[in-house]
Amino acid sequence: MHLLKNHFVTLPDNVLHKIAMELNMSETAYVTAQENSSPNVWKEGNKFGLRWFTPTNEVPLCGHATLATAHTLFNIIGNKSDSIEFETLSGSLWVKKHQDGICMDFPFNKPESLTENQQEKYGKLIKAVAGNNKVKETLFSKSAGMMMIRLEDYYTRYCSIQQILNTNMALCIARTDFQSFSPNPRTLLEVNDGKEVQGVIITLQGDLHRNQDTSRGLQEYNFVSRFFAPWVGGPEDPVTGSAHTVSGPYWSEQLNLKELKCRQCSNRGGDLTVRIRDDNRVDIIGKGIAVIEGEMNI
């Protein structure tokens, strides 16, 4: 969801918060024209201010609200520029028209493995998110304030017949399994105060690079993920560009790929392409669709 503000009118932050709370979307984006812009700035300008608000907080980075804003400028308002620069809390972010939709130039937030102290500190949080699924690795990106939990793709356990035969049975986590589990937002708030970890990514390797294995329903993707952030007002985010600045660099290194096909598996999920650049920036490519258009009187 996004809101265009008319020219140089600036609304107080408390009003921006109230609008975001009333709309109750995962994020509301506010885009503003630069000072001394021409009257035709919305159709001809290539530099704007951009801020993002959840129903409870202002956040430093939001991918899908940036995509929505760029889609509106390019395809609804008819901005003639091939690329646009947004001034944000995360610095300058460029978006440009792309044959597959819109390409966003985002920061590189590579995660690091948790220390033993961090594992102990966040053990209850990891359990609350992953549930009974077996965890392969847990990492943290300080720059993004996000934890990432990677699940095992395959794991081994005994069942009754296998116990008799004294052999192991390999099980896999399929896409339907990954989409179906549901961490309790209240529990997440109880076990973590949100001061350091403000969002949790849970991720699973896909099968696109593994000879089109179709057994798990993940043959179209290099990896899939979900994102939970009740500490900033979003129990589960539908599609999270900022989370892919963390998961993208990790999976690029794990799979030795510079370009990755991804899906965020929420109820309102979506597909993304993540490209890791040599200058330690992350290109995120996706498509936007306008579903509601209107005016708001303040």
Secondary structure, DSSP 4 states (H G I P E B T S, - for coil): -EEE--TT----HHHHHHHHHHHT-S-EEEEEEPTT--TTHHHH--EEEEEEE-SS-EES--HHHHHHHHHIIIIII----SEEEEEETTEEEEEEEETTEEEEEEE----EEPPHHHHHHTHHHHHHHHTTSPEEEEEEETTTTEEEEEEPSEEEE--HHHHHHT--EEEE--HHHHHH----HHHHHHH--SSS--EEEEEEE-STTTTT--TTS-TT-SEEEEEEBGGGTBSS-SS-HHHHHHHHHHHHHHHT-SEEEEEE-STT-EEEEEEE-TTSEEEEEE------------
